[in-house]
Amino acid sequence: MAVVFSARFPVLEDADLPTDLKDKIGKDWHDTLRYKREKIITNLKAVIPDETAFKERIADVAYARIGVVFNPNYPKYKRIMRRFRAKINLGADDFIKNVDRAFEAGGAFDQGVYQNLDKYKENATITWRVMGDKDKIFGPVPKTILALKGMGRVLDKVKLAKDSVSGTPIAIFKPEHETRITSIVDQVLMEGLNVIVLSKEAGLDYDTLISDYNAILDSYVKNAAFVRDNIDTANTFVHIAYDATNDWIVVDVQEATK
């Protein structure tokens, strides 16, 4: 066994993100939604052109589905359902009268975009911390994928001072599997890091989560059906870990040959 590459890629901290990243992406989100306003209202009115369509496509469907939420044995079940049906059907007239006003410039749609802009940026921050932004900074997930593909020169250009890298990465997966398996590893890491970082910062237990996601990662990275014949699967891995020294969640990558 010979370890040819090892690395530790910490999840980015808020302070690591470029100062203008949130504002840039927030502006893109805001502008994109506003530019699509006319398309949204056009499509909406095509699907729901009148009160009859509203009742068929919104009121009746909502009534049918909300029925499973309430216990039919509840004494007031029928009263609740009748009241709900009456109210949602009455909403048809309001919808047809006000839908144009809601989507006019400066209307409810625009106001909603403004009001939710900060929330969007807040929710997107954790994704940026694990993925980064391809034009500005790479998070631990894309750097791990670069390592698994043996793209050492690119990795050298995007690694950060906080990353620990030793050796030269090599391509781990067989050519016929590489694209599919690295895409899966990408998704598993992104999902796992998201929930683990959020759990850690909320003061919740995350050790079990780390174990669960590492088992999923092992099922791909250590799978002889997917990796090249020269790879030592016993000593090759991609694992999520906790760095107690720095109080970071990290991705540890090790690649070994037979």
MIDOSE-1310 file (N, C-alpha, C; in nm, 2 decimals, decimal comma, always signed):
residues 258
mavv	+0,09/-0,12/+0,00/+0,00/+0,00/+0,00/+0,09/+0,12/+0,00; +0,05/+0,22/-0,08/+0,13/+0,35/-0,09/+0,03/+0,46/-0,09; +0,03/+0,55/+0,01/-0,06/+0,66/+0,01/+0,01/+0,77/-0,08; -0,06/+0,81/-0,19/-0,01/+0,90/-0,28/-0,06/+1,04/-0,27
fsar	-0,17/+1,05/-0,19/-0,23/+1,18/-0,18/-0,32/+1,19/-0,05; -0,31/+1,29/+0,02/-0,40/+1,31/+0,13/-0,43/+1,46/+0,15; -0,55/+1,49/+0,19/-0,59/+1,63/+0,20/-0,70/+1,65/+0,31; -0,71/+1,77/+0,36/-0,82/+1,81/+0,45/-0,87/+1,94/+0,41
fpvl	-1,00/+1,94/+0,37/-1,06/+2,06/+0,32/-1,17/+2,10/+0,41; -1,15/+2,21/+0,49/-1,25/+2,26/+0,59/-1,37/+2,32/+0,52; -1,48/+2,31/+0,58/-1,60/+2,39/+0,53/-1,56/+2,54/+0,55; -1,60/+2,62/+0,45/-1,57/+2,76/+0,46/-1,65/+2,83/+0,57
edad	-1,58/+2,93/+0,63/-1,65/+3,01/+0,73/-1,71/+3,13/+0,66; -1,80/+3,20/+0,73/-1,87/+3,32/+0,67/-1,76/+3,42/+0,63; -1,66/+3,43/+0,71/-1,55/+3,53/+0,68/-1,47/+3,49/+0,56; -1,47/+3,36/+0,52/-1,39/+3,32/+0,40/-1,46/+3,36/+0,27
lptd	-1,59/+3,39/+0,28/-1,66/+3,42/+0,15/-1,63/+3,56/+0,11; -1,61/+3,58/-0,02/-1,58/+3,72/-0,07/-1,69/+3,82/-0,02; -1,65/+3,94/+0,02/-1,74/+4,03/+0,08/-1,86/+4,06/-0,01; -1,84/+4,06/-0,15/-1,94/+4,10/-0,24/-2,03/+3,98/-0,29
lkdk	-1,99/+3,86/-0,24/-2,06/+3,74/-0,29/-2,21/+3,74/-0,26; -2,24/+3,76/-0,14/-2,39/+3,76/-0,10/-2,46/+3,87/-0,18; -2,41/+3,99/-0,19/-2,48/+4,09/-0,26/-2,49/+4,06/-0,40; -2,39/+4,01/-0,47/-2,39/+3,98/-0,61/-2,50/+3,87/-0,64
igkd	-2,49/+3,76/-0,56/-2,59/+3,65/-0,59/-2,73/+3,69/-0,55; -2,74/+3,77/-0,44/-2,87/+3,82/-0,40/-2,93/+3,91/-0,51; -2,85/+3,99/-0,57/-2,90/+4,08/-0,67/-2,94/+4,00/-0,80; -2,86/+3,89/-0,83/-2,89/+3,81/-0,94/-3,03/+3,74/-0,92
whdt	-3,05/+3,69/-0,80/-3,18/+3,63/-0,76/-3,29/+3,72/-0,78; -3,27/+3,84/-0,72/-3,37/+3,94/-0,72/-3,41/+3,99/-0,86; -3,30/+4,02/-0,94/-3,33/+4,06/-1,08/-3,39/+3,95/-1,17; -3,35/+3,83/-1,15/-3,40/+3,72/-1,23/-3,55/+3,70/-1,20
lryk	-3,59/+3,71/-1,07/-3,73/+3,69/-1,04/-3,81/+3,81/-1,10; -3,76/+3,93/-1,09/-3,83/+4,04/-1,14/-3,85/+4,04/-1,29; -3,74/+4,00/-1,36/-3,75/+3,99/-1,50/-3,85/+3,88/-1,55; -3,87/+3,78/-1,46/-3,96/+3,67/-1,50/-4,11/+3,70/-1,46
reki	-4,13/+3,82/-1,40/-4,26/+3,86/-1,36/-4,37/+3,85/-1,47; -4,34/+3,90/-1,58/-4,43/+3,90/-1,69/-4,46/+3,76/-1,74; -4,35/+3,67/-1,74/-4,37/+3,53/-1,79/-4,46/+3,46/-1,69; -4,44/+3,49/-1,56/-4,51/+3,42/-1,45/-4,66/+3,45/-1,46
itnl	-4,69/+3,58/-1,48/-4,83/+3,62/-1,48/-4,90/+3,57/-1,61; -4,82/+3,57/-1,72/-4,88/+3,52/-1,85/-4,91/+3,37/-1,83; -4,82/+3,29/-1,78/-4,85/+3,15/-1,76/-4,96/+3,12/-1,66; -4,96/+3,20/-1,56/-5,06/+3,19/-1,45/-5,20/+3,21/-1,51
kavi	-5,21/+3,31/-1,58/-5,35/+3,35/-1,64/-5,39/+3,25/-1,75; -5,29/+3,19/-1,81/-5,32/+3,09/-1,91/-5,38/+2,96/-1,85; -5,32/+2,93/-1,73/-5,37/+2,81/-1,66/-5,50/+2,83/-1,58; -5,51/+2,95/-1,53/-5,63/+2,99/-1,45/-5,69/+3,12/-1,51
pdet	-5,76/+3,11/-1,62/-5,81/+3,23/-1,68/-5,94/+3,28/-1,62; -6,01/+3,20/-1,54/-6,14/+3,25/-1,49/-6,17/+3,17/-1,36; -6,28/+3,21/-1,30/-6,32/+3,15/-1,18/-6,34/+3,00/-1,19; -6,40/+2,95/-1,30/-6,42/+2,81/-1,31/-6,29/+2,73/-1,31
afke	-6,19/+2,78/-1,38/-6,06/+2,72/-1,37/-6,00/+2,72/-1,23; -6,01/+2,83/-1,16/-5,96/+2,85/-1,03/-6,02/+2,74/-0,94; -6,15/+2,72/-0,95/-6,22/+2,62/-0,86/-6,18/+2,48/-0,90; -6,16/+2,45/-1,03/-6,12/+2,32/-1,07/-5,97/+2,29/-1,03
riad	-5,89/+2,38/-1,05/-5,74/+2,36/-1,04/-5,68/+2,39/-0,90; -5,75/+2,48/-0,83/-5,70/+2,52/-0,70/-5,79/+2,47/-0,59; -5,92/+2,52/-0,59/-6,01/+2,50/-0,48/-6,04/+2,35/-0,46; -6,08/+2,28/-0,57/-6,12/+2,14/-0,56/-6,00/+2,06/-0,51
vaya	-5,88/+2,09/-0,57/-5,76/+2,01/-0,53/-5,73/+2,03/-0,39; -5,73/+2,16/-0,35/-5,69/+2,19/-0,21/-5,79/+2,12/-0,11; -5,92/+2,13/-0,15/-6,02/+2,07/-0,06/-6,00/+1,91/-0,05; -5,97/+1,85/-0,16/-5,95/+1,70/-0,15/-5,82/+1,67/-0,07
rigv	-5,72/+1,75/-0,08/-5,59/+1,71/-0,01/-5,59/+1,75/+0,13; -5,66/+1,86/+0,17/-5,66/+1,90/+0,31/-5,74/+1,81/+0,39; -5,83/+1,73/+0,33/-5,91/+1,64/+0,40/-5,83/+1,53/+0,47; -5,71/+1,50/+0,42/-5,63/+1,40/+0,49/-5,55/+1,45/+0,60
vfnp	-5,56/+1,58/+0,62/-5,48/+1,64/+0,73/-5,56/+1,63/+0,86; -5,69/+1,64/+0,85/-5,77/+1,64/+0,97/-5,83/+1,50/+1,00; -5,85/+1,47/+1,12/-5,91/+1,34/+1,17/-6,06/+1,35/+1,14; -6,11/+1,26/+1,05/-6,25/+1,26/+1,02/-6,34/+1,23/+1,14
nypk	-6,29/+1,17/+1,24/-6,36/+1,14/+1,36/-6,37/+1,26/+1,46; -6,30/+1,37/+1,43/-6,30/+1,49/+1,51/-6,45/+1,55/+1,50; -6,51/+1,58/+1,61/-6,65/+1,63/+1,61/-6,68/+1,74/+1,52; -6,58/+1,83/+1,50/-6,60/+1,95/+1,41/-6,54/+1,93/+1,27
ykri	-6,51/+1,81/+1,24/-6,45/+1,78/+1,11/-6,53/+1,83/+0,99; -6,66/+1,80/+0,99/-6,75/+1,84/+0,88/-6,76/+1,99/+0,87; -6,77/+2,05/+0,99/-6,79/+2,20/+0,99/-6,66/+2,27/+0,94; -6,54/+2,21/+0,98/-6,42/+2,27/+0,93/-6,41/+2,26/+0,78
mrrf	-6,44/+2,14/+0,73/-6,43/+2,11/+0,58/-6,53/+2,20/+0,51; -6,65/+2,22/+0,56/-6,75/+2,31/+0,49/-6,70/+2,45/+0,48; -6,64/+2,49/+0,60/-6,60/+2,63/+0,61/-6,48/+2,65/+0,51; -6,39/+2,56/+0,51/-6,27/+2,57/+0,42/-6,31/+2,57/+0,27
raki	-6,41/+2,49/+0,24/-6,45/+2,48/+0,10/-6,52/+2,61/+0,06; -6,60/+2,67/+0,15/-6,67/+2,79/+0,12/-6,56/+2,91/+0,10; -6,47/+2,91/+0,19/-6,37/+3,02/+0,19/-6,28/+3,01/+0,06; -6,24/+2,89/+0,03/-6,15/+2,88/-0,09/-6,22/+2,91/-0,22
nlga	-6,35/+2,87/-0,22/-6,42/+2,90/-0,35/-6,45/+3,05/-0,36; -6,47/+3,12/-0,24/-6,49/+3,26/-0,25/-6,37/+3,33/-0,29; -6,25/+3,27/-0,27/-6,13/+3,33/-0,31/-6,11/+3,34/-0,46; -6,19/+3,27/-0,54/-6,18/+3,27/-0,69/-6,20/+3,41/-0,74
ddfi	-6,30/+3,48/-0,69/-6,33/+3,61/-0,74/-6,22/+3,71/-0,70; -6,16/+3,70/-0,58/-6,05/+3,78/-0,54/-5,93/+3,76/-0,63; -5,91/+3,63/-0,66/-5,79/+3,60/-0,74/-5,80/+3,66/-0,88; -5,91/+3,64/-0,94/-5,93/+3,70/-1,08/-5,92/+3,85/-1,08
knvd	-5,97/+3,92/-0,98/-5,97/+4,06/-0,97/-5,83/+4,12/-0,94; -5,75/+4,05/-0,86/-5,63/+4,10/-0,81/-5,50/+4,05/-0,86; -5,51/+3,95/-0,94/-5,39/+3,88/-0,99/-5,30/+3,98/-1,07; -5,36/+4,06/-1,15/-5,28/+4,16/-1,23/-5,22/+4,26/-1,14
rafe	-5,29/+4,31/-1,04/-5,24/+4,41/-0,95/-5,12/+4,35/-0,87; -5,13/+4,22/-0,83/-5,02/+4,16/-0,75/-4,89/+4,15/-0,83; -4,90/+4,14/-0,96/-4,78/+4,12/-1,04/-4,74/+4,25/-1,12; -4,80/+4,36/-1,09/-4,76/+4,49/-1,15/-4,63/+4,54/-1,09
agga	-4,56/+4,62/-1,16/-4,44/+4,68/-1,10/-4,46/+4,74/-0,97; -4,39/+4,70/-0,87/-4,40/+4,76/-0,74/-4,52/+4,69/-0,66; -4,58/+4,59/-0,72/-4,69/+4,52/-0,65/-4,65/+4,42/-0,55; -4,74/+4,33/-0,51/-4,71/+4,23/-0,41/-4,59/+4,14/-0,44
fdqg	-4,58/+4,10/-0,57/-4,48/+4,01/-0,61/-4,34/+4,08/-0,59; -4,33/+4,20/-0,64/-4,20/+4,27/-0,62/-4,17/+4,29/-0,47; -4,27/+4,33/-0,40/-4,25/+4,35/-0,25/-4,20/+4,22/-0,18; -4,26/+4,11/-0,22/-4,22/+3,98/-0,17/-4,08/+3,95/-0,20
vyqn	-4,04/+3,98/-0,32/-3,90/+3,95/-0,36/-3,80/+4,03/-0,27; -3,83/+4,16/-0,25/-3,75/+4,24/-0,16/-3,75/+4,19/-0,02; -3,87/+4,16/+0,03/-3,88/+4,11/+0,17/-3,81/+3,98/+0,20; -3,80/+3,90/+0,10/-3,73/+3,77/+0,12/-3,59/+3,76/+0,07
ldky	-3,54/+3,87/+0,03/-3,40/+3,87/-0,03/-3,30/+3,83/+0,08; -3,31/+3,89/+0,20/-3,21/+3,86/+0,30/-3,23/+3,72/+0,35; -3,35/+3,67/+0,35/-3,37/+3,53/+0,39/-3,31/+3,43/+0,29; -3,32/+3,47/+0,17/-3,26/+3,39/+0,06/-3,11/+3,38/+0,08
kena	-3,05/+3,50/+0,10/-2,90/+3,50/+0,12/-2,86/+3,42/+0,24; -2,94/+3,43/+0,35/-2,91/+3,36/+0,47/-2,91/+3,21/+0,45; -3,02/+3,16/+0,38/-3,03/+3,02/+0,35/-2,93/+2,97/+0,25; -2,89/+3,06/+0,16/-2,79/+3,02/+0,06/-2,65/+3,01/+0,11
titw	-2,62/+3,08/+0,23/-2,49/+3,09/+0,28/-2,43/+2,95/+0,31; -2,50/+2,86/+0,36/-2,45/+2,73/+0,40/-2,41/+2,66/+0,27; -2,48/+2,68/+0,16/-2,45/+2,61/+0,03/-2,32/+2,67/-0,02; -2,30/+2,80/-0,01/-2,17/+2,86/-0,05/-2,06/+2,82/+0,03
rvmg	-2,08/+2,79/+0,16/-1,97/+2,75/+0,25/-1,92/+2,61/+0,21; -2,01/+2,52/+0,16/-1,96/+2,39/+0,12/-1,93/+2,38/-0,03; -1,99/+2,46/-0,11/-1,96/+2,46/-0,25/-1,87/+2,57/-0,30; -1,89/+2,69/-0,24/-1,81/+2,80/-0,29/-1,88/+2,86/-0,41
dkdk	-1,80/+2,94/-0,48/-1,85/+3,00/-0,61/-1,74/+2,99/-0,71; -1,77/+2,92/-0,82/-1,66/+2,89/-0,92/-1,58/+3,00/-0,97; -1,64/+3,12/-0,96/-1,56/+3,24/-1,01/-1,48/+3,31/-0,90; -1,50/+3,27/-0,78/-1,43/+3,34/-0,67/-1,36/+3,25/-0,57
ifgp	-1,43/+3,14/-0,52/-1,37/+3,06/-0,42/-1,43/+2,92/-0,42; -1,35/+2,82/-0,41/-1,39/+2,68/-0,41/-1,41/+2,63/-0,27; -1,53/+2,57/-0,24/-1,55/+2,50/-0,11/-1,50/+2,36/-0,11; -1,51/+2,29/+0,00/-1,46/+2,16/+0,01/-1,51/+2,05/-0,09
vpkt	-1,64/+2,07/-0,13/-1,69/+1,97/-0,22/-1,63/+1,97/-0,36; -1,62/+2,08/-0,43/-1,56/+2,08/-0,56/-1,41/+2,05/-0,55; -1,34/+2,08/-0,44/-1,20/+2,05/-0,43/-1,18/+1,90/-0,41; -1,28/+1,83/-0,34/-1,27/+1,69/-0,32/-1,29/+1,62/-0,46
ilal	-1,38/+1,67/-0,54/-1,41/+1,61/-0,67/-1,29/+1,63/-0,76; -1,22/+1,74/-0,75/-1,10/+1,76/-0,83/-0,99/+1,66/-0,79; -0,98/+1,63/-0,66/-0,89/+1,53/-0,61/-0,92/+1,39/-0,66; -1,05/+1,36/-0,66/-1,09/+1,22/-0,71/-1,07/+1,20/-0,86
kgmg	-1,07/+1,32/-0,93/-1,05/+1,31/-1,08/-0,90/+1,32/-1,11; -0,81/+1,34/-1,01/-0,67/+1,35/-1,03/-0,63/+1,48/-1,10; -0,71/+1,59/-1,07/-0,68/+1,72/-1,13/-0,60/+1,80/-1,04; -0,47/+1,76/-1,02/-0,39/+1,82/-0,92/-0,35/+1,97/-0,96
rvld	-0,33/+2,00/-1,08/-0,29/+2,13/-1,12/-0,40/+2,23/-1,09; -0,52/+2,19/-1,12/-0,64/+2,28/-1,09/-0,65/+2,30/-0,94; -0,64/+2,19/-0,87/-0,65/+2,19/-0,72/-0,55/+2,29/-0,66; -0,43/+2,28/-0,71/-0,32/+2,37/-0,66/-0,36/+2,52/-0,68
kvkl	-0,44/+2,55/-0,78/-0,48/+2,69/-0,81/-0,59/+2,74/-0,72; -0,68/+2,64/-0,67/-0,80/+2,69/-0,60/-0,79/+2,65/-0,45; -0,69/+2,58/-0,40/-0,68/+2,55/-0,26/-0,65/+2,67/-0,18; -0,69/+2,67/-0,05/-0,67/+2,78/+0,04/-0,56/+2,75/+0,14
akds	-0,52/+2,86/+0,21/-0,42/+2,84/+0,31/-0,47/+2,75/+0,42; -0,60/+2,75/+0,45/-0,65/+2,66/+0,55/-0,66/+2,51/+0,51; -0,65/+2,48/+0,38/-0,65/+2,35/+0,34/-0,51/+2,28/+0,36; -0,52/+2,15/+0,40/-0,39/+2,07/+0,41/-0,39/+1,97/+0,30
vsgt	-0,28/+1,98/+0,22/-0,27/+1,90/+0,10/-0,13/+1,84/+0,09; -0,12/+1,71/+0,07/+0,01/+1,64/+0,06/+0,01/+1,54/-0,06; +0,11/+1,55/-0,14/+0,11/+1,45/-0,25/+0,04/+1,50/-0,38; +0,02/+1,42/-0,47/-0,04/+1,45/-0,60/-0,16/+1,36/-0,62
piai	-0,28/+1,41/-0,64/-0,40/+1,33/-0,66/-0,40/+1,25/-0,79; -0,46/+1,14/-0,79/-0,47/+1,05/-0,91/-0,62/+1,02/-0,93; -0,65/+0,99/-1,05/-0,79/+0,95/-1,08/-0,83/+0,82/-1,01; -0,94/+0,82/-0,94/-0,98/+0,71/-0,86/-1,07/+0,61/-0,94
fkpe	-1,16/+0,67/-1,01/-1,27/+0,58/-1,07/-1,24/+0,54/-1,21; -1,29/+0,43/-1,25/-1,27/+0,38/-1,39/-1,34/+0,49/-1,48; -1,28/+0,51/-1,60/-1,34/+0,61/-1,69/-1,49/+0,60/-1,72; -1,54/+0,48/-1,73/-1,68/+0,46/-1,76/-1,77/+0,49/-1,64
hetr	-1,71/+0,50/-1,52/-1,79/+0,53/-1,40/-1,77/+0,67/-1,35; -1,66/+0,74/-1,39/-1,61/+0,86/-1,32/-1,72/+0,97/-1,32; -1,78/+1,00/-1,43/-1,87/+1,11/-1,43/-1,99/+1,09/-1,34; -2,04/+0,96/-1,35/-2,16/+0,93/-1,27/-2,13/+0,93/-1,12
itsi	-2,02/+0,86/-1,08/-1,99/+0,84/-0,94/-1,94/+0,97/-0,88; -1,86/+1,05/-0,95/-1,82/+1,18/-0,89/-1,94/+1,27/-0,87; -2,04/+1,26/-0,96/-2,16/+1,34/-0,94/-2,24/+1,30/-0,81; -2,24/+1,17/-0,79/-2,31/+1,12/-0,67/-2,23/+1,16/-0,54
vdqv	-2,10/+1,14/-0,55/-2,02/+1,18/-0,43/-2,04/+1,33/-0,40; -2,05/+1,41/-0,51/-2,07/+1,56/-0,50/-2,20/+1,58/-0,42; -2,31/+1,51/-0,46/-2,44/+1,53/-0,40/-2,44/+1,48/-0,26; -2,38/+1,37/-0,23/-2,38/+1,32/-0,09/-2,30/+1,41/+0,00
lmeg	-2,19/+1,46/-0,05/-2,11/+1,56/+0,04/-2,19/+1,68/+0,06; -2,25/+1,74/-0,05/-2,32/+1,86/-0,03/-2,44/+1,85/+0,07; -2,51/+1,74/+0,06/-2,62/+1,71/+0,15/-2,57/+1,69/+0,29; -2,47/+1,60/+0,30/-2,42/+1,57/+0,43/-2,36/+1,69/+0,51
lnvi	-2,28/+1,76/+0,44/-2,21/+1,88/+0,50/-2,32/+1,98/+0,54; -2,42/+2,00/+0,46/-2,52/+2,10/+0,50/-2,59/+2,06/+0,63; -2,64/+1,94/+0,64/-2,71/+1,90/+0,76/-2,62/+1,89/+0,88; -2,49/+1,85/+0,86/-2,40/+1,83/+0,97/-2,36/+1,97/+1,02
vlsk	-2,32/+2,06/+0,94/-2,28/+2,20/+0,98/-2,40/+2,27/+1,05; -2,52/+2,25/+0,99/-2,64/+2,32/+1,06/-2,66/+2,25/+1,20; -2,65/+2,12/+1,21/-2,67/+2,05/+1,34/-2,56/+2,10/+1,44; -2,44/+2,10/+1,39/-2,33/+2,15/+1,48/-2,36/+2,29/+1,54
eagl	-2,39/+2,38/+1,45/-2,41/+2,52/+1,48/-2,54/+2,54/+1,56; -2,63/+2,44/+1,56/-2,76/+2,45/+1,64/-2,74/+2,38/+1,77; -2,62/+2,32/+1,80/-2,59/+2,26/+1,92/-2,65/+2,12/+1,93; -2,68/+2,06/+1,82/-2,74/+1,92/+1,81/-2,63/+1,82/+1,79
dydt	-2,66/+1,69/+1,82/-2,56/+1,58/+1,80/-2,54/+1,57/+1,64; -2,42/+1,55/+1,60/-2,39/+1,53/+1,46/-2,30/+1,41/+1,44; -2,25/+1,35/+1,54/-2,16/+1,23/+1,53/-2,22/+1,12/+1,44; -2,35/+1,09/+1,48/-2,42/+0,98/+1,40/-2,44/+1,02/+1,26
lisd	-2,47/+1,15/+1,23/-2,48/+1,19/+1,09/-2,35/+1,17/+1,02; -2,24/+1,21/+1,08/-2,11/+1,19/+1,01/-2,09/+1,04/+0,98; -2,12/+0,95/+1,07/-2,10/+0,81/+1,05/-2,19/+0,76/+0,94; -2,32/+0,81/+0,94/-2,41/+0,77/+0,83/-2,37/+0,81/+0,69
ynai	-2,32/+0,94/+0,68/-2,28/+0,98/+0,55/-2,15/+0,92/+0,50; -2,06/+0,90/+0,60/-1,94/+0,83/+0,56/-1,96/+0,69/+0,51; -2,06/+0,62/+0,57/-2,09/+0,49/+0,52/-2,14/+0,49/+0,37; -2,22/+0,60/+0,34/-2,27/+0,62/+0,20/-2,15/+0,65/+0,11
ldsy	-2,06/+0,73/+0,15/-1,94/+0,77/+0,07/-1,85/+0,64/+0,05; -1,84/+0,56/+0,15/-1,76/+0,44/+0,14/-1,81/+0,34/+0,03; -1,95/+0,34/+0,02/-2,01/+0,25/-0,07/-1,98/+0,28/-0,21; -1,93/+0,40/-0,24/-1,89/+0,44/-0,37/-1,73/+0,45/-0,39
vkna	-1,67/+0,52/-0,29/-1,53/+0,54/-0,30/-1,45/+0,41/-0,28; -1,50/+0,32/-0,20/-1,43/+0,20/-0,17/-1,48/+0,08/-0,25; -1,57/+0,11/-0,35/-1,63/+0,00/-0,42/-1,54/-0,04/-0,54; -1,50/-0,17/-0,54/-1,41/-0,22/-0,64/-1,47/-0,22/-0,78
afvr	-1,60/-0,22/-0,78/-1,67/-0,22/-0,91/-1,65/-0,09/-0,98; -1,63/+0,02/-0,90/-1,62/+0,16/-0,96/-1,48/+0,21/-0,97; -1,39/+0,17/-0,88/-1,25/+0,23/-0,88/-1,16/+0,15/-0,97; -1,05/+0,22/-1,01/-0,95/+0,16/-1,10/-0,88/+0,04/-1,03
dnid	-0,82/-0,04/-1,11/-0,76/-0,17/-1,06/-0,64/-0,14/-0,97; -0,58/-0,03/-0,99/-0,45/+0,00/-0,91/-0,48/+0,07/-0,78; -0,61/+0,09/-0,75/-0,64/+0,16/-0,63/-0,66/+0,07/-0,51; -0,59/+0,10/-0,40/-0,61/+0,03/-0,27/-0,73/+0,08/-0,20
tant	-0,84/+0,01/-0,21/-0,97/+0,06/-0,16/-0,97/+0,06/+0,00; -0,88/-0,03/+0,06/-0,88/-0,03/+0,20/-0,82/+0,10/+0,26; -0,74/+0,17/+0,18/-0,68/+0,29/+0,23/-0,71/+0,41/+0,15; -0,81/+0,40/+0,07/-0,86/+0,52/+0,00/-1,00/+0,56/+0,05
fvhi	-1,02/+0,68/+0,08/-1,15/+0,72/+0,13/-1,17/+0,87/+0,11; -1,30/+0,90/+0,12/-1,35/+1,04/+0,14/-1,44/+1,04/+0,26; -1,40/+1,11/+0,36/-1,48/+1,11/+0,49/-1,50/+1,25/+0,54; -1,62/+1,27/+0,59/-1,65/+1,39/+0,66/-1,60/+1,37/+0,81
ayda	-1,54/+1,48/+0,86/-1,49/+1,46/+1,00/-1,50/+1,60/+1,07; -1,47/+1,59/+1,20/-1,47/+1,71/+1,29/-1,33/+1,73/+1,33; -1,28/+1,85/+1,30/-1,14/+1,90/+1,34/-1,16/+1,97/+1,47; -1,12/+1,90/+1,58/-1,14/+1,95/+1,72/-1,04/+2,07/+1,74
tndw	-0,93/+2,07/+1,68/-0,83/+2,18/+1,70/-0,88/+2,31/+1,65; -0,95/+2,31/+1,54/-1,00/+2,44/+1,48/-1,15/+2,45/+1,50; -1,21/+2,35/+1,55/-1,36/+2,35/+1,56/-1,43/+2,36/+1,43; -1,38/+2,28/+1,33/-1,43/+2,29/+1,19/-1,49/+2,15/+1,16
ivvd	-1,58/+2,15/+1,07/-1,62/+2,03/+0,99/-1,54/+2,03/+0,87; -1,48/+1,92/+0,83/-1,39/+1,91/+0,72/-1,42/+1,78/+0,63; -1,36/+1,78/+0,52/-1,37/+1,66/+0,43/-1,22/+1,61/+0,42; -1,20/+1,49/+0,46/-1,07/+1,43/+0,46/-1,07/+1,33/+0,33
vqea	-0,97/+1,35/+0,25/-0,95/+1,27/+0,13/-0,81/+1,20/+0,14; -0,82/+1,07/+0,12/-0,69/+0,99/+0,10/-0,70/+0,90/-0,01; -0,59/+0,90/-0,09/-0,58/+0,81/-0,21/-0,46/+0,72/-0,20; -0,48/+0,59/-0,22/-0,37/+0,50/-0,21/-0,37/+0,40/-0,32
tk	-0,25/+0,36/-0,36/-0,24/+0,26/-0,47/-0,19/+0,12/-0,41; -0,21/+0,02/-0,48/-0,17/-0,12/-0,44/-0,02/-0,13/-0,45
